[in-house]
Amino acid sequence: QKTENDVNANITTHLRSTLNGLATIRAMKGGEKVFENYAIHQNESNAAWFTSLTYFRGFCFWTDFISAMFIGLIVFSFLIFEDSTNQDRGIALSQVISLIGVVVWGVMMGAENEKQMSSVERIVEFSRLKKEGGEEKEENSTNLTDSSIEFRDFSLKYPGSDEIALKNINFSIKSGEKIGIVGRTGSGKTSLMLSIFRMVEAHKGSVLIGGVETSKIKLENLRKTLTVIPQDVFLFSGTLRSNLDPLSEHSDETLWGAIEDVKLNKFIESLPEKLESRVSDGGSNLSIGQRQLISLARALLRKTKIVILDEVTSNVDDLTDNLIQSTIKTKFSDCTVLTIAHRLQTIIQSDRVLVMDDGKVVEFESPNTLIEKEKGFFKVLVMQSG
């Protein structure tokens, strides 16, 4: 059965998702359906609250009844112990009469204390989780200047799963190369990215960046050398400045330079507060293309030697796609760029294309070489995409 906290969480979740998708709901004229769903959640909440109230009143009734019986026993005891004075009897009665309220209040406080302690239990549980990254001792990892990447007999298995996601991967990427990564859904493209960031530790084998095994690099230092531009950009509730430069490491001139590189300067200059303009939670007051360009500007400011693009252009229009591609080509010319592609035209100009299938690397050649292979995996993908 659902508890009162569960149904209240359902109402909160429903309300949050409704507010985030308000424009879509109005466009699809789904207001009545949303209201019906809200009414269902509200009815469940009222039912849970009424049940809780009924239990509480029933508990109070029986607590008062037992307390009254106890007071009755005390009164009858006065008849047995006749040597007690009227003063003693008065004090005893005045004390036991307060028992009715004290017992109820004491049990309520005990239940409230137990409920609040669940937060403490949760914090203790999180504090005992295994620390991400282990105890690496490598100290020179922050000075990695070689942006080459190499996978050696690498296998990956997600925690709690018996299935191996990446199977005996072997390939190397030269410093400054532009690599496209393609494959069908579930082929292992995203797992490849997670393994570079060490979001999931290796099951077997190793990944090397600049000739140094990533398992020997401090996790914080490793991720400082990498930049990812995800498919679904997440923006924090705050100002444009805080989203572009969360650690306040750059000057206004540098920020405006990155903004101009991604062609967002006209839009931001049109805002009344410029860089201090507010960004809603998740960037809901910006278009998907604008969010992606802000993420691209943020990547330009980091100035790392390795950049990973996780299907960046899959949700944007062709004009924004062309802008992102030209910016990557000019501003990341000296960087190693790995592009996980949704559209094949996105990676057709790459130096080489890595084709994944069922967690394995099946092809890794230049696009022209792959397109000429009869019955090759890449050629089949190109033919299927039209």
C-alpha positions as CSV (number, residue, x, y, z in Angstrom):
1,Q,0.0,0.0,0.0
2,K,1.1,3.5,-0.7
3,T,2.2,5.7,2.3
4,E,1.3,9.3,2.8
5,N,4.9,10.3,1.8
6,D,4.7,8.3,-1.4
7,V,1.4,9.9,-2.6
8,N,2.7,13.4,-1.6
9,A,5.8,12.7,-3.6
10,N,3.6,11.7,-6.6
11,I,1.8,15.0,-6.4
12,T,5.0,17.0,-6.2
13,T,6.5,15.1,-9.2
14,H,3.4,15.5,-11.2
15,L,3.3,19.3,-10.5
16,R,6.9,19.7,-11.3
17,S,6.6,17.8,-14.6
18,T,3.5,19.8,-15.5
19,L,5.2,23.1,-15.0
20,N,8.3,22.0,-17.0
21,G,6.1,20.8,-19.8
22,L,3.5,23.6,-19.7
23,A,4.2,24.8,-23.2
24,T,3.8,21.3,-24.7
25,I,0.6,20.7,-22.7
26,R,-0.9,23.8,-24.0
27,A,0.2,23.1,-27.6
28,M,-1.3,19.6,-27.5
29,K,-4.4,20.9,-25.6
30,G,-3.8,18.3,-22.9
31,G,-4.9,20.4,-19.9
32,E,-8.0,18.3,-19.1
33,K,-6.0,15.1,-19.1
34,V,-3.3,16.6,-16.9
35,F,-6.0,17.9,-14.5
36,E,-7.6,14.4,-14.3
37,N,-4.2,12.9,-13.4
38,Y,-3.7,15.5,-10.8
39,A,-7.2,14.7,-9.3
40,I,-6.3,11.0,-9.1
41,H,-3.1,11.9,-7.2
42,Q,-4.9,14.3,-5.0
43,N,-7.6,11.6,-4.2
44,E,-4.8,9.1,-3.3
45,S,-3.2,11.8,-1.0
46,N,-6.5,12.5,0.7
47,A,-7.2,8.8,1.2
48,A,-3.8,8.3,2.8
49,W,-4.2,11.4,5.0
50,F,-7.7,10.3,6.1
51,T,-6.4,6.8,6.9
52,S,-3.6,8.3,8.9
53,L,-6.0,10.6,10.8
54,T,-8.3,7.7,11.5
55,Y,-5.5,5.6,13.0
56,F,-4.4,8.5,15.1
57,R,-7.8,9.2,16.5
58,G,-8.3,5.5,17.2
59,F,-5.0,5.4,19.0
60,C,-5.9,8.5,21.0
61,F,-9.2,6.9,22.0
62,W,-7.7,3.7,23.3
63,T,-4.8,5.6,25.0
64,D,-7.3,7.8,26.8
65,F,-9.4,4.8,27.7
66,I,-6.5,2.9,29.3
67,S,-5.3,6.1,31.0
68,A,-8.9,6.6,32.5
69,M,-8.9,3.0,33.7
70,F,-5.5,3.6,35.4
71,I,-6.9,6.7,37.1
72,G,-9.9,4.7,38.3
73,L,-7.6,2.1,39.8
74,I,-5.7,4.9,41.6
75,V,-9.0,6.3,43.0
76,F,-10.2,2.9,44.2
77,S,-6.8,2.4,45.9
78,F,-7.6,5.3,48.2
79,L,-10.4,3.2,49.6
80,I,-7.9,0.3,50.3
81,F,-5.2,2.5,51.8
82,E,-7.3,4.5,54.3
83,D,-4.2,5.8,56.1
84,S,-3.5,8.3,53.2
85,T,-4.4,11.9,53.9
86,N,-6.6,14.1,51.7
87,Q,-3.5,16.1,50.8
88,D,-1.8,12.9,49.4
89,R,-4.9,11.9,47.5
90,G,-5.2,15.4,45.9
91,I,-1.5,15.4,44.8
92,A,-1.9,11.8,43.4
93,L,-5.0,12.7,41.5
94,S,-3.6,16.0,40.1
95,Q,-0.6,14.1,38.8
96,V,-2.3,11.1,37.2
97,I,-5.0,13.2,35.5
98,S,-2.2,14.8,33.4
99,L,-1.2,11.3,32.3
100,I,-3.8,11.3,29.5
101,G,-2.2,14.1,27.6
102,V,1.4,13.2,28.4
103,V,1.1,9.6,27.1
104,V,-0.4,10.7,23.8
105,W,2.2,13.5,23.4
106,G,5.1,11.1,24.4
107,V,4.0,8.5,21.8
108,M,3.6,11.2,19.1
109,M,7.1,12.6,19.8
110,G,8.6,9.1,19.7
111,A,7.0,8.4,16.3
112,E,8.1,11.9,15.0
113,N,11.6,11.2,16.2
114,E,11.7,7.8,14.5
115,K,10.5,9.5,11.2
116,Q,13.1,12.2,11.4
117,M,15.9,9.7,12.1
118,S,15.3,8.1,8.7
119,S,17.1,11.2,7.3
120,V,20.0,10.4,9.5
121,E,20.0,6.8,8.5
122,R,20.1,7.9,4.8
123,I,23.0,10.2,5.4
124,V,24.9,7.5,7.2
125,E,24.2,5.1,4.4
126,F,25.5,7.5,1.8
127,S,28.6,8.2,3.9
128,R,29.5,4.5,3.8
129,L,29.3,4.2,0.0
130,K,32.6,3.2,-1.7
131,K,34.5,6.3,-2.7
132,E,34.7,6.8,-6.5
133,G,38.1,6.6,-7.9
134,G,40.0,4.7,-5.2
135,E,43.4,5.8,-3.9
136,E,45.4,6.9,-7.0
137,K,48.9,8.2,-6.3
138,E,49.8,9.7,-9.7
139,E,50.9,13.3,-9.3
140,N,51.9,14.3,-12.8
141,S,48.5,13.8,-14.4
142,T,47.6,17.5,-14.5
143,N,50.5,18.1,-16.9
144,L,49.3,15.7,-19.7
145,T,50.2,17.5,-23.0
146,D,49.8,14.4,-25.2
147,S,46.1,13.9,-26.0
148,S,46.5,10.5,-27.6
149,I,44.1,7.7,-26.5
150,E,44.7,4.0,-26.5
151,F,42.5,1.1,-25.4
152,R,44.3,-2.1,-24.6
153,D,42.3,-5.4,-24.3
154,F,39.6,-3.3,-22.6
155,S,36.4,-4.9,-21.3
156,L,33.7,-3.1,-19.4
157,K,30.9,-4.5,-17.2
158,Y,28.4,-2.4,-15.4
159,P,27.9,-3.0,-11.6
160,G,25.2,-5.4,-10.8
161,S,25.1,-6.8,-14.4
162,D,26.6,-10.1,-15.7
163,E,26.6,-8.9,-19.3
164,I,29.9,-7.4,-20.6
165,A,29.1,-4.1,-22.4
166,L,32.5,-3.7,-24.1
167,K,34.4,-6.8,-25.2
168,N,38.2,-6.8,-25.6
169,I,38.5,-3.4,-27.2
170,N,41.8,-2.5,-28.9
171,F,42.5,0.7,-30.8
172,S,44.6,3.8,-30.6
173,I,43.9,7.5,-31.5
174,K,46.7,9.9,-32.3
175,S,46.9,13.3,-30.7
176,G,44.8,15.8,-32.5
177,E,42.8,13.3,-34.5
178,K,39.1,13.8,-35.2
179,I,37.3,10.5,-34.7
180,G,33.7,9.7,-35.4
181,I,32.0,6.9,-33.4
182,V,29.0,5.2,-34.9
183,G,26.9,2.2,-34.3
184,R,23.3,1.0,-33.7
185,T,21.6,1.5,-30.4
186,G,23.2,-0.7,-27.7
187,S,26.4,-1.1,-29.7
188,G,28.6,0.4,-26.9
189,K,29.2,4.0,-28.0
190,T,28.2,5.6,-24.7
191,S,29.9,2.9,-22.7
192,L,33.1,3.8,-24.6
193,M,32.8,7.5,-23.4
194,L,32.0,6.4,-19.8
195,S,35.1,4.3,-19.7
196,I,37.3,7.2,-20.7
197,F,35.8,9.3,-17.9
198,R,36.0,6.3,-15.5
199,M,32.3,6.6,-14.7
200,V,32.5,2.8,-14.7
201,E,35.8,1.1,-13.8
202,A,37.4,-1.4,-16.2
203,H,36.5,-5.1,-15.9
204,K,39.7,-6.0,-17.7
205,G,42.4,-4.2,-19.6
206,S,43.3,-0.5,-19.5
207,V,42.7,2.9,-21.1
208,L,45.8,5.2,-21.7
209,I,45.8,8.9,-22.2
210,G,49.2,10.3,-23.3
211,G,50.7,7.0,-22.5
212,V,49.5,7.0,-18.8
213,E,46.9,4.5,-17.6
214,T,43.8,6.4,-16.5
215,S,43.5,4.0,-13.5
216,K,46.7,5.6,-12.2
217,I,45.5,9.1,-12.6
218,K,43.6,10.9,-9.8
219,L,40.0,11.0,-10.9
220,E,39.8,14.8,-10.4
221,N,42.9,15.4,-12.5
222,L,41.7,13.0,-15.2
223,R,38.4,14.7,-15.7
224,K,40.1,18.1,-15.8
225,T,41.8,17.0,-19.0
226,L,38.5,16.0,-20.6
227,T,35.5,17.9,-21.8
228,V,32.2,16.4,-22.8
229,I,29.3,18.1,-24.6
230,P,26.3,15.9,-23.9
231,Q,23.2,15.4,-26.0
232,D,20.9,16.6,-23.2
233,V,22.5,19.7,-21.8
234,F,21.9,20.4,-18.2
235,L,21.9,24.1,-17.0
236,F,21.7,25.1,-13.4
237,S,19.2,27.6,-12.0
238,G,21.2,30.8,-11.8
239,T,22.7,33.4,-14.2
240,L,24.2,32.9,-17.6
241,R,27.6,33.8,-16.2
242,S,27.4,31.1,-13.5
243,N,26.4,28.5,-16.1
244,L,29.3,29.5,-18.5
245,D,31.9,29.9,-15.7
246,P,30.7,28.0,-12.6
247,L,34.1,28.4,-10.8
248,S,34.5,32.1,-11.7
249,E,37.8,31.5,-13.4
250,H,37.4,33.7,-16.5
251,S,37.1,37.4,-17.1
252,D,34.2,39.1,-18.9
253,E,36.4,39.6,-22.0
254,T,37.1,35.8,-22.2
255,L,33.4,35.0,-21.6
256,W,32.3,37.3,-24.4
257,G,34.9,35.8,-26.7
258,A,33.5,32.3,-26.2
259,I,30.0,33.6,-26.7
260,E,30.9,35.3,-30.0
261,D,32.6,32.1,-31.2
262,V,29.3,30.2,-30.8
263,K,27.3,33.2,-32.3
264,L,25.2,33.8,-29.2
265,N,26.4,37.3,-28.6
266,K,23.4,39.0,-30.3
267,F,20.9,37.0,-28.3
268,I,22.7,37.7,-24.9
269,E,23.2,41.4,-25.8
270,S,19.5,41.7,-26.4
271,L,18.8,40.6,-22.8
272,P,18.3,43.4,-20.3
273,E,20.8,42.0,-17.8
274,K,23.3,40.5,-20.3
275,L,25.4,37.9,-18.5
276,E,23.5,38.4,-15.3
277,S,20.2,37.2,-17.0
278,R,18.5,34.4,-15.1
279,V,18.4,30.9,-16.4
280,S,15.5,28.7,-15.2
281,D,16.1,25.3,-13.7
282,G,17.3,23.0,-16.5
283,G,17.4,26.0,-18.9
284,S,13.7,25.7,-19.5
285,N,13.5,29.4,-20.6
286,L,16.0,28.7,-23.4
287,S,15.6,26.8,-26.7
288,I,17.3,23.4,-27.1
289,G,19.7,25.0,-29.7
290,Q,20.6,27.8,-27.3
291,R,21.3,25.4,-24.5
292,Q,23.6,23.4,-26.8
293,L,25.5,26.5,-27.8
294,I,25.9,27.5,-24.2
295,S,27.3,24.0,-23.5
296,L,29.7,24.5,-26.5
297,A,30.8,27.9,-25.1
298,R,31.5,26.3,-21.8
299,A,33.6,23.6,-23.5
300,L,35.6,26.4,-25.3
301,L,36.4,28.0,-22.0
302,R,37.8,24.8,-20.5
303,K,40.5,24.6,-23.2
304,T,41.1,20.9,-22.7
305,K,43.0,18.7,-25.2
306,I,40.4,16.0,-25.4
307,V,36.8,16.8,-26.4
308,I,33.9,14.3,-26.5
309,L,30.7,15.1,-28.3
310,D,27.9,12.8,-27.3
311,E,25.3,13.1,-30.2
312,V,25.4,16.9,-29.8
313,T,23.5,17.7,-33.0
314,S,20.7,15.1,-32.7
315,N,18.2,17.5,-31.3
316,V,19.0,20.7,-33.1
317,D,18.1,22.2,-36.5
318,D,20.4,22.1,-39.6
319,L,21.5,25.7,-39.1
320,T,22.6,25.1,-35.5
321,D,24.2,21.8,-36.6
322,N,26.3,23.6,-39.2
323,L,27.3,26.3,-36.7
324,I,28.3,23.7,-34.1
325,Q,30.3,21.7,-36.7
326,S,32.1,24.8,-38.0
327,T,33.0,25.9,-34.4
328,I,34.3,22.5,-33.6
329,K,36.4,22.5,-36.8
330,T,38.0,25.9,-36.1
331,K,38.2,26.1,-32.4
332,F,39.1,22.5,-31.6
333,S,41.6,22.1,-34.5
334,D,44.5,21.1,-32.2
335,C,42.4,18.9,-29.9
336,T,41.5,15.2,-30.0
337,V,37.8,15.1,-30.8
338,L,35.6,12.1,-30.4
339,T,32.2,12.5,-31.9
340,I,29.4,10.0,-31.0
341,A,27.2,10.5,-34.1
342,H,23.5,10.4,-34.6
343,R,23.6,11.8,-38.0
344,L,26.2,10.3,-40.3
345,Q,26.9,13.6,-42.1
346,T,28.2,14.8,-38.7
347,I,31.2,12.5,-38.8
348,I,31.7,12.1,-42.5
349,Q,34.6,14.7,-42.4
350,S,36.4,12.9,-39.6
351,D,39.9,11.6,-40.0
352,R,38.7,8.1,-39.1
353,V,35.4,6.5,-38.2
354,L,35.2,3.9,-35.4
355,V,32.2,1.5,-36.0
356,M,30.8,-0.3,-32.9
357,D,28.6,-3.4,-32.9
358,D,27.6,-5.5,-29.9
359,G,30.3,-4.0,-27.7
360,K,33.1,-4.6,-30.2
361,V,35.1,-2.5,-32.7
362,V,34.3,-3.9,-36.1
363,E,35.8,-1.2,-38.3
364,F,38.2,1.7,-37.8
365,E,39.3,3.4,-41.0
366,S,38.9,6.6,-42.8
367,P,35.3,7.4,-44.1
368,N,36.4,7.0,-47.7
369,T,37.9,3.6,-47.1
370,L,34.9,2.4,-45.2
371,I,32.4,3.6,-47.7
372,E,34.2,1.5,-50.4
373,K,34.0,-1.7,-48.5
374,E,31.5,-4.2,-49.9
375,K,29.0,-5.3,-47.2
376,G,30.9,-3.2,-44.6
377,F,29.1,-2.2,-41.4
378,F,29.6,1.5,-42.1
379,K,28.4,1.2,-45.7
380,V,25.3,-0.6,-44.5
381,L,24.6,2.2,-42.0
382,V,25.0,4.8,-44.7
383,M,22.7,2.9,-47.1
384,Q,20.1,2.5,-44.4
385,S,20.2,6.2,-43.6
386,G,19.6,7.0,-47.2
